[in-house]
Amino acid sequence: MKIVIQDASVLIDLMEADLLDAWFDLGFDLRTTSLVWREVNRKNQRLQLKRHVDAGRFSIESIGAETLTEIVQLQINLSSRISLEDASALFIAGKLESILLTGDKRLRQSAEDRGIETHGLLWVFDTLVARGALLPEVAAERLQRLIEGGTTRLPLKECEVRIRRWRR
């Protein structure tokens, strides 16, 4: 089973689109880092995720002092500026040879430069629809809701293509 390391933006968008349960039901080995976990700090968001942690469907990679030193060094060496939390997701994804799931363009580019398989929220939508975990019409409605909410940085043209296709 492939490990998927998720950054905060994707986790928050999944909650905003009410897709957390469907995503966690797919059976991926889903993880984040303890630094990213601290970023998801709204009480209701933390509670939603904690339910999946408690059920063993989502885990948090602990970052100790030695690993933190390596993450800080990675962050310093990156050509693009990314947060310490995002650097932790990049570091762990590389260490575990896993997929990195992010909505951050700079983090995605840094991961791809290191040969790390990287995807974003649209890949999650596509995967949910392809596996039958989400009806196309529902996917279109949830994606539209995210766009209208104005809190996501998804590419609008790609979203519109999917919404049209799923509404047919």
Secondary structure, 3 states (H helix, E strand, C coil): CCEEEECHHHHHHHHHCCCHHHHHCCCCEEEEEHHHHHHCCCHHHHHHHHHHHHCCCEEEECCCHHHHHHHHHHHHHCCCCCCHHHHHHHHHHHHCCCEEECCCHHHHHHHHHCCCCEECHHHHHHHHHHCCCCCHHHHHHHHHHHHHHCCCCCCHHHHHHHHHHHHC
